[in-house]
Amino acid sequence: MPVRRDRDDAVADQLERVAGAVRDGEATIYGYDVEYDPVPYESGSISYPGGWLEFRIEHDDEDQIRDEE
């Protein structure tokens, strides 16, 4: 499946660029939210030089979510 692999590689490359922009302070995380029902998850969005990314990350257990307020 070369087409699928190419698409996966392109998405992975873009996610690496977004992560780099977050680390370098070139991106901003908005609407960050932590919910615990029915499973612990984090959601929000990131504005970065290449566009906008929305995310939802589900966790296996609550220990993985750190509240850094």
Secondary structure, DSSP 8 states (H G I E B T S, - for coil): -HHHHHHHHHHHHHHHHHHHHHHTT-SEEEEEEEE-SSS-EEEEEEEETTEEEEEEEE-SSGGG-----
